[in-house]
Amino acid sequence: MYLIQESDYMGVNHDFGSTVASESGPAPRLRRGVKALVSGSDGVLLVREHHRDGSEFWTLPGGGIHRGETPEDALRREIHEELQCEMVVGSSHSHYPYAHRSRPNLLSLYTVYDCSLLGRPSPCIEEGVDQCRWVHPDGLPVRTVPQVRTVLGQADRRSETGALWPAANRCDG
């Protein structure tokens, strides 16, 4: 069983090499990360990535925070790398942990930010993203990461009008 301190989960701990206590086996390394919740009239933007074994999964775009980066700068960098476009980072609204299947000793703690794209996203295969898609939360791909399903459910409930997806968007690729 792994124990995570609340301060680590909420993004307060800025020690990028920290670990969590384990009752058995080596403790995983904690990595802080960021994810973008980009929404439009066509739904929310998801990207398709692959585990090392080749199996695909769908998630929000984003990734790890490098030493010395702010979360907002990391998210801008990740979106530029993965989707080859610029974006505006809004406020953070949720957090989730993710135990990497391909890297068993790594636990990422992601902060999700509301974001707006400043261009049309185009997946970058060299960065591990081979597809992006606008999907409605009621029609998520089967292999969508469970934590992303939860975040999208929370985001949908946050919307007072029920119209969380205000602007039309399209992905290239």
FIBA-757247 format. One record per residue (C-alpha): y, z, x; residue in three letters; residue number from 0. Coordinates in nm, 2 decimals, always signed. Each point is the difference from the previous one (the first is absolute). Layout:
// FIBA-757247
guke north: Y, up: Z, east: X, rest: ALA, nr: NUM
...
END
This chain:
// FIBA-757247
guke north: +0.00, up: +0.00, east: +0.00, rest: MET, nr: 0
guke north: +0.34, up: -0.10, east: +0.13, rest: TYR, nr: 1
guke north: +0.31, up: +0.22, east: -0.05, rest: LEU, nr: 2
guke north: +0.34, up: -0.16, east: -0.03, rest: ILE, nr: 3
guke north: +0.31, up: +0.21, east: +0.00, rest: GLN, nr: 4
guke north: +0.25, up: -0.08, east: -0.28, rest: GLU, nr: 5
guke north: +0.28, up: -0.06, east: +0.26, rest: SER, nr: 6
guke north: -0.22, up: -0.27, east: +0.16, rest: ASP, nr: 7
guke north: -0.07, up: -0.16, east: -0.34, rest: TYR, nr: 8
guke north: +0.37, up: +0.00, east: -0.10, rest: MET, nr: 9
guke north: +0.11, up: -0.18, east: +0.31, rest: GLY, nr: 10
guke north: +0.17, up: +0.31, east: +0.16, rest: VAL, nr: 11
guke north: -0.23, up: +0.01, east: +0.31, rest: ASN, nr: 12
guke north: +0.13, up: -0.26, east: +0.25, rest: HIS, nr: 13
guke north: -0.28, up: +0.06, east: +0.26, rest: ASP, nr: 14
guke north: -0.17, up: -0.35, east: +0.00, rest: PHE, nr: 15
guke north: -0.30, up: +0.12, east: +0.20, rest: GLY, nr: 16
guke north: -0.07, up: +0.31, east: -0.21, rest: SER, nr: 17
guke north: -0.35, up: +0.07, east: -0.13, rest: THR, nr: 18
guke north: -0.14, up: +0.20, east: -0.29, rest: VAL, nr: 19
guke north: -0.25, up: +0.28, east: +0.01, rest: ALA, nr: 20
guke north: -0.37, up: -0.09, east: -0.07, rest: SER, nr: 21
guke north: -0.29, up: +0.22, east: -0.08, rest: GLU, nr: 22
guke north: -0.24, up: -0.25, east: +0.17, rest: SER, nr: 23
guke north: +0.05, up: -0.29, east: +0.24, rest: GLY, nr: 24
guke north: +0.31, up: -0.12, east: +0.17, rest: PRO, nr: 25
guke north: +0.32, up: +0.04, east: -0.19, rest: ALA, nr: 26
guke north: +0.16, up: -0.33, east: -0.10, rest: PRO, nr: 27
guke north: +0.34, up: -0.10, east: +0.14, rest: ARG, nr: 28
guke north: +0.29, up: +0.00, east: -0.26, rest: LEU, nr: 29
guke north: +0.22, up: -0.30, east: -0.02, rest: ARG, nr: 30
guke north: +0.31, up: -0.02, east: -0.21, rest: ARG, nr: 31
guke north: +0.05, up: -0.33, east: -0.18, rest: GLY, nr: 32
guke north: +0.21, up: -0.17, east: -0.26, rest: VAL, nr: 33
guke north: -0.07, up: -0.23, east: -0.29, rest: LYS, nr: 34
guke north: +0.23, up: -0.22, east: -0.21, rest: ALA, nr: 35
guke north: -0.01, up: +0.00, east: -0.38, rest: LEU, nr: 36
guke north: +0.15, up: -0.34, east: -0.08, rest: VAL, nr: 37
guke north: +0.01, up: -0.09, east: -0.37, rest: SER, nr: 38
guke north: +0.11, up: -0.30, east: -0.21, rest: GLY, nr: 39
guke north: -0.06, up: -0.15, east: -0.34, rest: SER, nr: 40
guke north: -0.33, up: -0.13, east: +0.13, rest: ASP, nr: 41
guke north: -0.12, up: +0.34, east: +0.10, rest: GLY, nr: 42
guke north: -0.02, up: +0.19, east: +0.32, rest: VAL, nr: 43
guke north: -0.06, up: -0.16, east: +0.35, rest: LEU, nr: 44
guke north: -0.33, up: +0.07, east: +0.16, rest: LEU, nr: 45
guke north: -0.15, up: -0.13, east: +0.32, rest: VAL, nr: 46
guke north: -0.36, up: -0.08, east: +0.09, rest: ARG, nr: 47
guke north: -0.13, up: +0.14, east: +0.33, rest: GLU, nr: 48
guke north: -0.35, up: +0.03, east: +0.15, rest: HIS, nr: 49
guke north: -0.20, up: +0.29, east: +0.14, rest: HIS, nr: 50
guke north: -0.16, up: -0.06, east: +0.34, rest: ARG, nr: 51
guke north: -0.33, up: -0.08, east: -0.18, rest: ASP, nr: 52
guke north: +0.18, up: -0.29, east: -0.18, rest: GLY, nr: 53
guke north: +0.02, up: +0.16, east: -0.34, rest: SER, nr: 54
guke north: +0.33, up: -0.05, east: -0.18, rest: GLU, nr: 55
guke north: +0.23, up: +0.24, east: -0.16, rest: PHE, nr: 56
guke north: +0.33, up: -0.02, east: -0.18, rest: TRP, nr: 57
guke north: +0.29, up: +0.24, east: +0.08, rest: THR, nr: 58
guke north: +0.37, up: +0.03, east: +0.00, rest: LEU, nr: 59
guke north: +0.17, up: -0.16, east: +0.31, rest: PRO, nr: 60
guke north: +0.09, up: +0.22, east: +0.28, rest: GLY, nr: 61
guke north: -0.16, up: +0.19, east: +0.29, rest: GLY, nr: 62
guke north: +0.05, up: +0.26, east: +0.27, rest: GLY, nr: 63
guke north: +0.32, up: +0.15, east: +0.14, rest: ILE, nr: 64
guke north: +0.05, up: -0.05, east: +0.37, rest: HIS, nr: 65
guke north: +0.13, up: +0.28, east: +0.22, rest: ARG, nr: 66
guke north: +0.38, up: +0.01, east: -0.02, rest: GLY, nr: 67
guke north: +0.02, up: -0.21, east: -0.32, rest: GLU, nr: 68
guke north: +0.14, up: +0.13, east: -0.33, rest: THR, nr: 69
guke north: -0.22, up: -0.06, east: -0.30, rest: PRO, nr: 70
guke north: +0.25, up: -0.25, east: -0.14, rest: GLU, nr: 71
guke north: +0.01, up: -0.20, east: +0.33, rest: ASP, nr: 72
guke north: -0.38, up: +0.01, east: +0.02, rest: ALA, nr: 73
guke north: -0.03, up: -0.14, east: -0.36, rest: LEU, nr: 74
guke north: +0.25, up: -0.28, east: +0.08, rest: ARG, nr: 75
guke north: -0.20, up: -0.09, east: +0.31, rest: ARG, nr: 76
guke north: -0.34, up: +0.01, east: -0.18, rest: GLU, nr: 77
guke north: +0.13, up: -0.22, east: -0.28, rest: ILE, nr: 78
guke north: +0.15, up: -0.25, east: +0.25, rest: HIS, nr: 79
guke north: -0.33, up: +0.00, east: +0.19, rest: GLU, nr: 80
guke north: -0.24, up: -0.02, east: -0.30, rest: GLU, nr: 81
guke north: +0.20, up: -0.21, east: -0.24, rest: LEU, nr: 82
guke north: +0.26, up: -0.18, east: +0.22, rest: GLN, nr: 83
guke north: +0.30, up: +0.10, east: -0.21, rest: CYS, nr: 84
guke north: +0.27, up: +0.26, east: -0.01, rest: GLU, nr: 85
guke north: +0.04, up: +0.28, east: -0.25, rest: MET, nr: 86
guke north: +0.22, up: +0.29, east: -0.12, rest: VAL, nr: 87
guke north: -0.16, up: +0.34, east: +0.01, rest: VAL, nr: 88
guke north: +0.08, up: +0.23, east: -0.29, rest: GLY, nr: 89
guke north: -0.10, up: +0.36, east: -0.06, rest: SER, nr: 90
guke north: -0.34, up: +0.15, east: +0.06, rest: SER, nr: 91
guke north: -0.19, up: +0.12, east: -0.30, rest: HIS, nr: 92
guke north: -0.36, up: +0.08, east: +0.09, rest: SER, nr: 93
guke north: -0.24, up: +0.08, east: +0.28, rest: HIS, nr: 94
guke north: -0.37, up: -0.06, east: +0.04, rest: TYR, nr: 95
guke north: -0.27, up: +0.06, east: +0.27, rest: PRO, nr: 96
guke north: -0.23, up: -0.28, east: +0.11, rest: TYR, nr: 97
guke north: -0.32, up: +0.05, east: +0.20, rest: ALA, nr: 98
guke north: -0.06, up: -0.32, east: +0.19, rest: HIS, nr: 99
guke north: -0.35, up: -0.15, east: -0.05, rest: ARG, nr: 100
guke north: +0.03, up: -0.21, east: +0.31, rest: SER, nr: 101
guke north: +0.14, up: +0.29, east: +0.21, rest: ARG, nr: 102
guke north: -0.18, up: +0.32, east: -0.10, rest: PRO, nr: 103
guke north: +0.21, up: +0.23, east: +0.22, rest: ASN, nr: 104
guke north: +0.33, up: -0.11, east: -0.15, rest: LEU, nr: 105
guke north: +0.17, up: +0.14, east: -0.31, rest: LEU, nr: 106
guke north: +0.32, up: -0.16, east: -0.11, rest: SER, nr: 107
guke north: +0.26, up: +0.18, east: -0.21, rest: LEU, nr: 108
guke north: +0.20, up: -0.27, east: -0.18, rest: TYR, nr: 109
guke north: +0.34, up: +0.04, east: -0.16, rest: THR, nr: 110
guke north: +0.07, up: -0.26, east: -0.27, rest: VAL, nr: 111
guke north: +0.35, up: -0.15, east: -0.03, rest: TYR, nr: 112
guke north: +0.15, up: -0.21, east: -0.28, rest: ASP, nr: 113
guke north: +0.11, up: -0.32, east: +0.17, rest: CYS, nr: 114
guke north: +0.15, up: -0.34, east: -0.08, rest: SER, nr: 115
guke north: -0.08, up: -0.32, east: +0.19, rest: LEU, nr: 116
guke north: +0.28, up: -0.22, east: +0.13, rest: LEU, nr: 117
guke north: -0.22, up: -0.31, east: +0.02, rest: GLY, nr: 118
guke north: -0.33, up: -0.15, east: -0.10, rest: ARG, nr: 119
guke north: -0.30, up: +0.18, east: +0.15, rest: PRO, nr: 120
guke north: -0.24, up: -0.20, east: +0.21, rest: SER, nr: 121
guke north: -0.32, up: +0.17, east: +0.13, rest: PRO, nr: 122
guke north: -0.05, up: +0.02, east: +0.38, rest: CYS, nr: 123
guke north: -0.36, up: -0.03, east: +0.09, rest: ILE, nr: 124
guke north: +0.07, up: +0.11, east: +0.36, rest: GLU, nr: 125
guke north: +0.11, up: +0.33, east: -0.14, rest: GLU, nr: 126
guke north: -0.32, up: +0.04, east: -0.21, rest: GLY, nr: 127
guke north: +0.15, up: -0.11, east: -0.34, rest: VAL, nr: 128
guke north: -0.16, up: -0.31, east: -0.13, rest: ASP, nr: 129
guke north: +0.14, up: +0.00, east: -0.35, rest: GLN, nr: 130
guke north: +0.27, up: +0.16, east: -0.22, rest: CYS, nr: 131
guke north: +0.00, up: +0.00, east: -0.38, rest: ARG, nr: 132
guke north: +0.22, up: +0.12, east: -0.28, rest: TRP, nr: 133
guke north: -0.22, up: +0.20, east: -0.24, rest: VAL, nr: 134
guke north: +0.06, up: +0.21, east: -0.31, rest: HIS, nr: 135
guke north: -0.13, up: +0.36, east: +0.03, rest: PRO, nr: 136
guke north: -0.24, up: -0.07, east: -0.29, rest: ASP, nr: 137
guke north: -0.16, up: -0.29, east: +0.19, rest: GLY, nr: 138
guke north: -0.04, up: +0.13, east: +0.36, rest: LEU, nr: 139
guke north: -0.26, up: -0.18, east: +0.22, rest: PRO, nr: 140
guke north: -0.34, up: +0.19, east: +0.01, rest: VAL, nr: 141
guke north: +0.04, up: +0.10, east: +0.36, rest: ARG, nr: 142
guke north: +0.34, up: +0.16, east: -0.03, rest: THR, nr: 143
guke north: +0.02, up: +0.32, east: +0.20, rest: VAL, nr: 144
guke north: -0.05, up: +0.30, east: -0.25, rest: PRO, nr: 145
guke north: +0.32, up: +0.17, east: +0.13, rest: GLN, nr: 146
guke north: +0.20, up: -0.31, east: -0.08, rest: VAL, nr: 147
guke north: -0.13, up: +0.00, east: -0.35, rest: ARG, nr: 148
guke north: +0.12, up: +0.36, east: -0.03, rest: THR, nr: 149
guke north: +0.34, up: -0.08, east: +0.14, rest: VAL, nr: 150
guke north: +0.04, up: -0.29, east: -0.24, rest: LEU, nr: 151
guke north: -0.10, up: +0.22, east: -0.29, rest: GLY, nr: 152
guke north: +0.27, up: +0.25, east: +0.10, rest: GLN, nr: 153
guke north: +0.26, up: -0.27, east: +0.05, rest: ALA, nr: 154
guke north: -0.07, up: -0.14, east: -0.35, rest: ASP, nr: 155
guke north: +0.04, up: +0.34, east: -0.15, rest: ARG, nr: 156
guke north: +0.33, up: +0.05, east: +0.19, rest: ARG, nr: 157
guke north: +0.15, up: -0.30, east: -0.18, rest: SER, nr: 158
guke north: +0.19, up: +0.11, east: -0.30, rest: GLU, nr: 159
guke north: +0.01, up: -0.35, east: -0.16, rest: THR, nr: 160
guke north: -0.36, up: -0.09, east: +0.09, rest: GLY, nr: 161
guke north: +0.15, up: -0.31, east: +0.17, rest: ALA, nr: 162
guke north: -0.07, up: +0.10, east: +0.36, rest: LEU, nr: 163
guke north: -0.02, up: -0.37, east: +0.11, rest: TRP, nr: 164
guke north: +0.35, up: -0.14, east: -0.05, rest: PRO, nr: 165
guke north: +0.03, up: -0.31, east: +0.22, rest: ALA, nr: 166
guke north: -0.21, up: -0.32, east: +0.04, rest: ALA, nr: 167
guke north: -0.16, up: -0.05, east: +0.34, rest: ASN, nr: 168
guke north: -0.25, up: -0.22, east: +0.17, rest: ARG, nr: 169
guke north: -0.22, up: +0.01, east: +0.31, rest: CYS, nr: 170
guke north: -0.06, up: -0.29, east: +0.24, rest: ASP, nr: 171
guke north: -0.36, up: -0.03, east: +0.11, rest: GLY, nr: 172
END
